[in-house]
Amino acid sequence: MSANTAVPSLDKVYSEHVNPQWVRLLNLLQMNERYERCAGTELFTAGGSRILDFLSGYCVHNAGHNHPAIVSAIKEELDRGGPGMLQSHVPELAAQLAERLSARAGGRLRRAVFCSSGSEGVEAAIKFARAYTGRVGMLYAEGAFHGLTCGALSLMSDAFWRDGFGPMLPQTEAVPFGSVEALESRLATKKFAAFIVEPIQGEAGIQVPDPDYLRAAQNLCRRYGSLFVLDEVQTGMYRTGPFLAAHRYGLDPDMVILAKALSGGLIPVGAVLSTEAVSDAVFSSLKRSIVHASTYGENSLAMRAGLATLDVLEQEGLGPRSEALGNEFRRKLASALAPYEMVKEVRGAGMLSGIEFAPPRQLRLRVMFEAFRRIHPAMFGQALVMRLFRDKRILTQMCGNNFMVLKAAPPLVVSEAQLDEYIAALRDIVQLAHTSTEFWGEAMGLARRAVKI
Ligand SMILES: Cc1ncc(COP(=O)(O)O)c(C=O)c1O
């Protein structure tokens, strides 16, 4: 175990000028480290410790941290001294990246609009769906995570994110993820411009739908004149195996939102891929040629990073690799965790996996679990995350909208040995949770402190 490498003076400045609560939370979880270097799947701290990254900045680092080819493409672009962004010319790199993305996405997704984040992409998708259909309403799935700007937040049902920020956009409604009937009953009102959905829900707990659900949803959208929009901010860029999770299910969406891993985790980026018809409804005349844009959207560094990232992901075959290794990883993980009653399920696709925990049945464990849950419902998961980090030097997190599901989403370059390391580490921590009163004692202390601060 290595010493914590946080720098008190830096913490103080950050607390004073950025967000003091974030520093307190990291300290509480004993996760406040100072990182010096990150490469591939590994993070190196100032204290000389090596941490395995099984979070990837929430699916940003698909190509691995600081991939040398992406770093040098960005450096070259800077050295070239070309137009970073002018808002007055036809940007060559944006054209190239849009062409590559539309070729990869396939189907009718022939146009791209660039922006700088996933939330911004969702905002654009809301506007485009309204422009195309002339309708106002937006349907989304319960448990969804679409981003924290006002429009995107209006498409998230979890009160934790929304409280204090209302009112939200009008005519936004949630339907249960996976229910074709509920979706049809709302779409049939013909009030909704679009149904937006993550093809595999990430923060809701790595929810992999029934293979027919999304195709049925797409058909219903067509029948009732709503657009079918996929938020692939986490699932895209080969995270689940194919370029888009849409390809797993043979879908032909009207829009797809990408962000996060698109620029190799180095430059903010986002893209909304759409059909020509949707794009033409927005940019419908000369006068409306600039009706939707974003200053940094097509900046040359992000575009160049995007092109280099696609090269890396494709040349290294990281999609098929993550599909094959991911299946093997889940099989081994499920078998290693099978003896433990609190492990309910291991699921996922490609390198996006979730381990769902359930309350224990054994009386002795149940008493501790319930006492603990009463103090702070989210803290059981955080105790696991903290232990994995502190004792095993593995960075993970629970899903943002489901505190009983631990996420495992390493960079797609993760090695088999690193996957095995994770399995052994998690098994040890889960074993501890099932056998050690010290685990629960410490977790209880954590929960009590979390309530106090
Ligand atoms: C599925 C999904 N959509 C949208 C977003 C928002 O992206 P950003 O944080 O880049 O705005 C996220 C962020 O985690 C996400 O997971």
Ligand as a Chemical Component Dictionary entry (heavy atoms), coordinates in Angstrom:
data_LIG
# 
_chem_comp.id                   LIG 
_chem_comp.type                 NON-POLYMER 
_chem_comp.pdbx_formal_charge   0 
_chem_comp.three_letter_code    LIG 
# 
loop_
_chem_comp_atom.comp_id 
_chem_comp_atom.atom_id 
_chem_comp_atom.alt_atom_id 
_chem_comp_atom.type_symbol 
_chem_comp_atom.charge 
_chem_comp_atom.model_Cartn_x 
_chem_comp_atom.model_Cartn_y 
_chem_comp_atom.model_Cartn_z 
_chem_comp_atom.pdbx_ordinal 
LIG C1 C1 C 0 -24.493 8.558  -21.907 1  
LIG C2 C2 C 0 -24.006 9.944  -21.609 2  
LIG N1 N1 N 0 -24.520 10.975 -22.295 3  
LIG C3 C3 C 0 -24.093 12.230 -22.094 4  
LIG C4 C4 C 0 -23.136 12.509 -21.146 5  
LIG C5 C5 C 0 -22.692 13.911 -20.928 6  
LIG O1 O1 O 0 -21.424 14.102 -21.460 7  
LIG P1 P1 P 0 -20.518 15.341 -21.014 8  
LIG O2 O2 O 0 -20.121 15.106 -19.598 9  
LIG O3 O3 O 0 -19.362 15.305 -21.964 10 
LIG O4 O4 O 0 -21.325 16.568 -21.179 11 
LIG C6 C6 C 0 -22.596 11.474 -20.389 12 
LIG C7 C7 C 0 -21.575 11.754 -19.363 13 
LIG O5 O5 O 0 -21.194 10.937 -18.572 14 
LIG C8 C8 C 0 -23.040 10.154 -20.628 15 
LIG O6 O6 O 0 -22.563 9.123  -19.929 16 
# 
loop_
_chem_comp_bond.comp_id 
_chem_comp_bond.atom_id_1 
_chem_comp_bond.atom_id_2 
_chem_comp_bond.value_order 
_chem_comp_bond.pdbx_ordinal 
LIG C1 C2 SING 1  
LIG C2 N1 SING 2  
LIG C2 C8 DOUB 3  
LIG N1 C3 DOUB 4  
LIG C3 C4 SING 5  
LIG C4 C5 SING 6  
LIG C4 C6 DOUB 7  
LIG C5 O1 SING 8  
LIG O1 P1 SING 9  
LIG P1 O2 DOUB 10 
LIG P1 O3 SING 11 
LIG P1 O4 SING 12 
LIG C6 C7 SING 13 
LIG C6 C8 SING 14 
LIG C7 O5 DOUB 15 
LIG C8 O6 SING 16 
# 
